Amino acid sequence: MDKNKSKNVKSIRRKRRVRKSVYGDPDRPRLAVFRSLRHMYAQIIDDDNGATLVSASTLDKALESKGNPAGNIAAAAQVGELLARKALAVGIHQVRFDRKGYKYHGRVKALAEGARKEGLVF
């Protein structure tokens, strides 16, 4: 098995292991994080209905206009803050955090702390 394929298989296993224990229901939806090299994406998902309730990313117009790089820790924190503001406006106060196998470190941690700073509980 070549090296890249084995890395991909390992990441899929980590994602499934985390996902087994994190499930979003209407009372506490799931906050899912996706990290690419250039951007950060976050969604609040109700798994019972299969619906995305709120989403935010570094591609949002509110963050895009600031002109800062989108793939750094500061941008991830801004995404977390924006997501929390949107969630609180809709009436979502508590979520379950789904890091999708990423380490709770760097951009993922900054996004979570930004959301907590704005009042989201998880």
N, C-alpha and C positions, 0 to 999 in steps of 0.2 A: 504494500500500500504506500503510495507516495506521501510525502510530508504534508502537503497542503490538504489532501483529502483527509488525512488523519486529524488535522487541526479542525477541519470543518465538522467531522464526526464528533469530536470532543465538545465543540461549542454547542452542537445540537443536543448532546446528552446533558450538558449543563443547563441549557434552556428548559428541557423537559423536566429535569429534576426540580428546578425552582418553580416551574409552572404547575407541578402536581399539588403543591401546597398553597398556591395563591389563586383564589377564585373570587371574582367580583360579582356581587349580588346587588339588588337595588338599594339595600341599606348601606353597604360599603363597596362601591365599585372599585375596579382594579386600575391603578395608575401604571401604565406600561411605558417603558422607556426604550427608545431605539437610538443608537449612536452610530453615525457614519463618520467618515473622516472629516467631512466638511460641516455637517449640521447635526443638530440634536432635535429629536422629535419626542413628544409625549402625548399620550391619550388617556382619557379616563373612560373605561369600558364597563358596561353592564353585561356580564357573560350570560345571564339568564335570558335576556332578550337579544343578545348578539348585536348590541348597538354601541356606537361610540357616542358618548354624551358630551365630551369637551375635548378639544385638541389644541395644541400649541407647538410651534417649532421655531427655529431660527429663521425660517422663511416667511413668517408672519409679517405683515406690513408694519405693525407696531414696533417690531424689533429691527426690521430691515432698514428703516429710515435713519437709524442711529449711525450707520456706516462702520460699525466695528466688525472685526473678524467673527465669523459664525462658529468656528470650530474650537473655541477655547472655553475655559472654565467660567469666565465672566458671562459669556453668552448663554451657557447652560444655566447659570443661576437666574438670568433674566427670563429664560423659557419657563423655569419653575415658578417664578413669581407671576408671570402672565397666566400660566395654567391655573394657579391657585385663585387668582382674581376672577377668571372666567368661571371656575367651578363654584366659588362662593356666590357669584351672581346668579347661578342656576339653582343654588340651594344644596350643593354637595359640600359637606363639611369633613367627612371622614372617608379615607380610601385605604386600599391595601396596595403596598408598593411591590411592583413586579420589575425587577432589575434585569430579567431575561438572561441570566447567566453572566452578566457583566460584573466585575468586582465593584463593590461599593467604595469607590475611590475616584478621585479626579472629577470628571464632568458629570458622572452619574450622581456622585455625592453632592456636587454643587447644585444640580437640579433639585434634588430632594430637599436640601437645606433652604433653597430659595422658595420652594413651595411651603415648607414649614414656617418660614419667616412671614409669609403672607397670611397664615392662619389655617392651612390645611393640616389635618391631623392624620397621622399614620405611624 
